[in-house]
Amino acid sequence: MASTPNCAIDLKSLSVDFQTVTVLDQVDCGVQRGEWVSIVGPSGCGKSTLLRCIAGLTKPTRGTVRLGCSNPAFVFQDATLLPWRTGFENIRLPLELTDTGPHSRDQAVQNVADLVGLSSADLQKFPRQLSGGMRMRVSLARALVIGPDALLLDEPFAAVDEILRQQLNQELLDIWQGHQITTLFVTHSVAEAVYLGQRVLVMNSAGSVIGEVEIDLPNERRAALRNTAEFHELTARISTMLQEGLR
């Protein structure tokens, strides 16, 4: 997608080399404000590196990253919570680095905790006392508490079972529908990419984007959508592209 004045993320010829290995190769991508773009590709194709470049955590070897968003937040595959802090304290951490007052911080934490389905009892627990799904809810709340204008999610639900994964998919989609936060979502699951995204970018094992699929499905999505012919046609199309990218 070409860059426009409404572009939140604009990548031009983005390449990353780690010593003699090219991890990303000439990636061009534009993400519009409020859009949800899913990224799929084989393991090791550079999906996570792409997000890290956008977040400023990895420096491109060549090419450019231009952001039309000023406050992106990153959600890692691992919840990366501080074990000596409660759920509430982990969520509050980003706000402690700002000049917001204590009362405002606590209210902001409570607001996002309600948004992601964390109870008061959950907030008082330490990470070791929380299930994998609850730890990921805390991680997501920690990202949302800063009021981001973009979310970069790196396989956040990879470690949870399929039933919980679909529940978390729905909750995250509901949050996006309510707030229209620009979202880039990396996943290995084609079905997850299609269910959540408005567009799906397909990468190959060489670190290039080899295709883009528009997801022409209603933005208001519920579980029954996964059983429709349209959904299965889209997942089959993207799966075929992935297989071709391995050749």
Secondary structure by P-SEA (a helix, b strand, c coil): ccccccccbbbccbbbbcccccccccccccccccbbbbbbbcccccaaaaaaaaacccccccccccccccbbbbbcccccccccccaaaaaaaaaaaccccaaaaaaaaaaaaaaacccccccccccccccaaaaaaaaaaaaacccccbbbbccccccccaaaaaaaaaaaaaaaaacccbbbbbcccaaaaaacccbbbbbcccccccccccccccccccccccccaaaaaaaaaaaaaaaaaac
